[in-house]
Amino acid sequence: MQKKYILIRGFTLIELVVVVFILSLLVAIVAPKIIGRTDDARVTEAKVQIKNFETALKLYKIDNGFYPDTQQGLDALTTKPETGRIPRNYRAGGYLEQKKIPLDPWGNPYIFISPGLEGDCDIMSFGGDGKEGGEGKDADINNWGDME
């Protein structure tokens, strides 16, 4: 009876170096494009959250005839206010799917002013630097400016 042997051949050092070089080259080209997008993603997330707040606030007003005031804040969307103007037709479970108001993508609370200086209600995030004003990733994001 004849035995069959399977020859297993490993990679040579040169082949491994070539593969590592190609992978390094791909990472060097692709990584900066992916890493640079985190700020864009945070800005987009803040805009989406602000739009969600606006929608919930409109539903709150339809049910109750008024918006929550500044002191009641965005928390009025998740918990029925017990101070200030009390809503009579508050929706059971609140107006947001989440049971708490999220922080902005940079970990800061959203600013809510009602009645607003720019509209019925003003909602804003101070962006990456957490301070009013700024440019680029540090620019303020609000519901009355360009929300594209």
Secondary structure by P-SEA (a helix, b strand, c coil): cbbbbbbbbcccaaaaaaaaaaaaaaaaacaaaaaaaaaaaaaaaaaaaaaaaaaaaaaaaaaccccccccccccccccccccccccccccccccccccccccccccbbbbbbcccccccbbbbbccccccccccccccccccccccc
